[in-house]
Amino acid sequence: MPVSPATAPAPAPAPVSRGRRRARGRARRRSPTTAARAHLAPLDGLRGFAVLAVLLFHAGHLGGGFLGVDLFFVLSGFLITGLLLREVADTGRIAPVAFWARRARRLLPALAVVGTVTLLLTWASGRPSMLRFAREDAPWAAAQAVNWHYITEQIGYWNASGTRVLTHLWSIAVEWQFYLVWPLVVAVVGRGRRGHARVAVLAAAGALGSLFLMLDLGQAVDTTRAYEGTDTRAFALLLGALAATAPVRSLAARVPGPLSGAVCAALAGGLGIAWVRTDGEHAPGLFQGGLFVHAAACAVLISLLAAAPEGRAGTLLGSALPRRLGELSYSLYLWHWPVLLLLPEVPGLGGWGRTALVVAVSLAAAQATKLLVEDPVRYRAPWTTDRRGLIALAAAVAVTVGVWAALPQPPMGAGTVDVGELAAG
């Protein structure tokens, strides 16, 4: 899930001396106004549509809604690479540790809160098997490696996710693994006069390599390895990274306004049709290039919207409702799956009625998480800084680990057999 600010990547820098780069970096750090970035509302809108598609897919109403995850991946690659290239342009270098700290500050507090509450709710109202799986999956989710846990344990995404309240965190893990590696790559190849071009070539080559892996591994009967593997899904993130480089942005900026608007409309319509017509994992060609084509279409759409955010397509995508959903997308994504699995059944309420209730509860939880957790940490409320911040962090970790350790471990098979029915039989 992309949670970076939807901002325009930095323009390609003119060649300057190392001394001038350092001076420019110091001046930028001194002046908050120079750090302001042009916010791209259409990209927030895209996130809003993506999270809504995923939610409807999980609720059983949109067969291809899972493709919204690919849109998230492309957006993340685009936004993160834009931030990294901006840092290179402003300071002449990348500080990976500082980058990882910012990512952790942005992502982990909400994840810890939602994960802890989900464990408690699973214990209170979930089936014993759900609690057992949740306790098993939680350490892997905390380590940002739950996708590889599912792959190595051969837990099929398409037929086992309904028993696991943390299964949706596989995509968060993929993004985290990208965040660990990609800044180091950009730090090495992104500097200097042709840094953008080298990053573009490397991103394109990596995307093609990832595609070839998916073409090979996607032929298996169980496609979980191809679907959740960081290497096989990297092409979406790398296509987004490619779109953030100066060569691609220059091409997008040269597209005339009317043509850009028409292409954006066609791409958005094509993505919508794909989300409606795709039948889950059974779509022909999904793992034989279909996911790559979808991600490429997302990358082109993002490039054109970033080049002309105030066009007709950008104005529509950046309108109030989708933009607001996009601003809530991270917390909404974290909450929607546990709510969907754990919300008690209401007699007489099914289908779209239950989906509406799930959406309402998820939105309320996401809004509360954003206001009480994400925003205070992101905007450095007093209790999140200095010694108080360290104390709050230690307390949060202790609570999360304590809850996980204190929850009982249901025995194998608990809750899967109705002993009363066996006795009656």
N, C-alpha and C positions, 0 to 999 in steps of 0.2 A: 504494500500500500504506500503510494507516495505521500509523504507528509511534509516535504520541503515546501517553502513558500513558492507559489506559482509566479516566479519572476523571470524576466527576460534574461538569458545568458549575456555575459559581457561581450561587447564587440571585440574583434580581433585586435590586439594591441599593436601599435606601431613600434618598430624597433627602438629601444632606448637602452641607455647604459645601465649597468647594475646599480650604480649610485643613484641615478634618477629613479629607478624602480623602488629602491629602499625609501627614498624620500617621499615618493608618492604614497607608499604603503603607510609611512608614519603619519602623513597628512590625512589620509583617509581614516585612520584609527582615531585621530584627534577630533575629527569633525563628523558628528552623526549625520549631518545633512548630506554629506558626500556618500554615505553608505546607503542612502535611499535607493530603492530599485523600483522599476516600473512593474507594478503588479499586473499579472495577466489573468483577469477574471475568467476568460473562456476556458483556461486550463482547470480552474476550480470547478467550472461547470462540467467539464469532461469527467472529473473525479466523481461529481455527484451522480451523473448518469451511470458511471461504472459501478459504484457501490449499490445503486438501486438495482442494476441488472443482476449482480451477484446475489443480492437478497432475494429477488424474485426467482432466480434459479434454485436456490436452496429451498424456497417455499413450494417449488414444484410448478411454477407458472411460466417459466421462460427457459426453454430447453438449452439455449446457447448463452444464457446469462453469465456462465462461468468465464466467458471470454472477456468479461470486464476486468478480470485479474490481469490479463495480458495488457489491457490499456493502462492499468496501474503500473505494470512493470515498465512500459515504454515511457510513461510520464516520469517515473522515478529516475530512469537512466538519463532522460533529457534534463530534468531539474538539477540532479546531483552533479552531472558533468558540467552544466552551466555554472554552478557555484564553484566547482573546482577550477575551471578555466578562468573564472573571474579572480579567484585568489591568486593564481599564477600571474595574471595580468597586473594585479595591484601590488603584489609583494615579491614577485619573481620566484616564488617557491610555494610548496604546499606543506602544511604542518599536519601530518596524518593523525597524530594523537589528539590534537585540538579538534580535528574534524570528527573523529570517533566520539569524542566527549560530547560534541554538539548533537550528534545523532543519538547517543545514549540519553542525553537530557531530553531530547524531543520525543523519543519513542518508548523508553523503558518505564517511566512512571505510570502511564495509562495502562501499559501491558501488565505491570505488576498488580495494579488495582483490579483490573478485569479478571486476571488469572486467579487472584486470591478469592474474590467474590464468587467466581465460577466454581471453584473447588467447594466452597461452603454451600452453594446452592445445589451442587450435584450431590453432596452428602445429605442435604435436607430433603430433596425432592426427586433426585434421579434414581434410576435403577442401580442395584449393586454392581452390575457389570460396568455401568458408566463410571461409577466412582473408582472401581479398580483400574479401568483404562485411564481415567483422568490422573490418578496418582502415578501411573506408569509413564504417562506422556509429559507430565509437568516439568520434570528436570530437563528433558530434551527441549521443551519449549523455552525454558529459561536460558538454556545454552544456545538458543537460536539454531538448532540443528534438528528440529522435529521432522523435517522432510526426510532427512537421511535415516532417522529412526524408523519411519514408516517404510522406507524402501528396504532397509536391511532386514527388518522383521517381516517383510512381505505382507504388509497390511494394505490391502487394495483400496485406493482412494474411492473408487466408484461404487464399492459394495460394502465398505466397512465404516464410512464416515458417520453414518447415522448413530453409531454407538459411542462416538468419541467427541466430547464437548470441546476439545482443543484442536481438532483436526484442521480447522481453517487457518491455523497459525503456520502451516507449511509455507505459505506465500510470504509471510513476514520473515521467516527464516531465510528464504531465497534472497530477499532484498538485503538482509543483514550481511549475508555472505558476500554479496556484491559490494556492499559498503566497505567491507574489510579489505578487499583486494584492489578495487578500481582506483581509489585515491593513490595507492602506491604506484600503479601503472601511469596515471596521469602525471604524478610527481616526476617520474623519470622521463617520459616522452613529451610532456606538454609544454616544457619550457623552451624558450628561444623563438627565433623568428618563424619557424615553420612548425611550431608545436601543435597548432590546431590541425594542420594537415596530417601530422604523424598520428595524433589521436584518432582522426577520422579513418585513416587506413587501418589502424589496429582494431578499431571498433567494427569496421566492416569485415575484416578478416575473422575476428572472433565470432561475429554473428553467423558467418558462413560455416565456420567450424562447428558451432553449436547446432546449426541446422542439420549438418551431416550426421551428427550424433543422434539427433532425434529421428532422422530418417532410418537409421539403423536400429535403434532401440524401440522405436514406435511400432515395429512389426510384431512385438510380443503379444501374446494373448491378453496378459494383464499389462496395461499401459501405464501403471503407476510410476515405474522407473522413468519413463519418458516424460510423464506429466509433472512430476515433482522434483526431478533432478535439477540441481543448480546449473549443471553444465548444459543440459538440454533446454532449459528455459532462458539461458543467458542471452539468446539472440534478441529477445524482446527488450531487455535492459540495454543491450549494446546498440540496437537500432535507435533507441532513444538517445543514447550517448552520441551516436553519429549525427543525429539531427541537431545537437547542441553545438556542433563545431562550426567555425566560420565558413568553410567552403559550402556546407549545406545551407546555412542561414543566408549566405549571399545569393544562392540560387533561388531560395524561397522569396527573398526580398525583390527579386527581379520579375516575379510573376505579376502581370497586370491585375489590378484590383478586381474587375469583373470576372476574369478567368479564375483567380484565386477563390472568389466566393462560390463560383459554380463547382469547382473541384471540391471545396470543403463540403458543400451541400451533397455532392455525389458520394463522397467518402463517408460522411455521417449517415446518409441513407443506406449505403452498403453495409456499414457496421451494424446498423439497426436491423436490417434484413438478416444478416448472419446470426445475430443474437436470437432472432425469432425462429429462424428456420433450422438452426443446428440442433441435432438431437443428441445432446450429451456426447459421450465417448463414441457413439455409434456413427457419427457423421463421417461420410466417406472422405478420405484424404486428410482428416484432421491432423494426424501425426505423420503424414507424408507431404508436408508442405503447407497445409491449411493454416496452422497456427502461425507459421512464418509470414504468410501472405497477410493474415489479419494484423500481425504486429507491424508489418511494413506500412499497411494502410494507416494504422494509428500514428506511426512516425511522420508520415507525409502530412496528415491532418494537423498534428501538433506543430510541425514546422510552419505551415501556412498560417495557422492561427497566431503563432508567436510573431510572425512577420507583419501580420495585419490584424491585430486584436480588435480593432474597432470597425471591422467590416460587418456585413449583415450576419454572417455565420457566427462571428465572434460575439456580436451583440446578443444574439439569441442564446448561445451557450453560456454567456456570462450574465444572463439575467438572474433575478433575485433567487428564485427557487433552486435551480441547479447549482448556483454558486454557494448557496447556504448549505445544501447537502454536501457539496465538495468540502466545505470547511469542517464539516462534522464527519467526513468519510473515514478517518482513521478510527475514532472511537466507535462509530457506527459499525464498521467492519468487525472490530473486536467483539462487540456485544451481540450482533444479530444471530450468530450461530448458537451460542449457549441459550439465548432467549428462545430461539426456535425449538431447541430440543427439550428445554426444561420448563417452559411455560405450561402450567396445568391446562388440561383440556376443559373447555367451557361447554356444557351440554347445549346442543343445538347450534353451536358455532363452529363451522368448518369452512374449508375452501378459502375463498377470498375474505370472508369475515374473520377467520383466524389469522390470515396473513395481515389484515389491517391491524389487528390487535398486536401481532408480533412487531410490525413496523412502528406502531405507537410506543410500545414499551421500549424498543431498541432506541428510538429517537430520544425518548426521555432520558434513558440511561446515558446515551452518548452526549447529550447536552450537559447533563450533570458532570460527567467526566471531563468534558472540555472546560467547563467553568471552574470546577473545583481542583482539577489535577493538571490538565494540559496547559491551560493559560497561565496559572501562577508559576509553574516551572519554566515555561517558555519565556515569559516576560519578567522572570527573576523577582518574584515577590519576596519580601524580606525573609520569610521563613524558609526560603529555598536557597539562600546564599550563605557564604561564610560558614561559621561553626554550626549555626542552626540548620543549614542545608545538609551538612554531614550527619548531624544527629537525626534529621528526618529521614535521610537515606538509610542509615543503619537501622532505624526503627522499622522502616518499610520492609527491608530485607528480612529482619528478624520475624516480623509478623507473617510474611509470606512463607518462609521456611518453617516457621512454627505451625502454621495451619496445615501445610503439607504433611509434616511429620505427625501431627496429632490426629489426623483423619484415620479412621480404621481401614484396614485393608480387607475388603470382602474376599472370602474364599472363592477359589475357582468354581464357576458354575452357579454361584449364588444368584438367585433371582431369575434363573432361566428355566426352572422346573417348578410347577405348582404341585407341592406335595399333597395338598388336599384333593386335587383332581386325580392324582395317582391312587390315593387311598380309596376314593369313591369308585374308581374303575375296578 
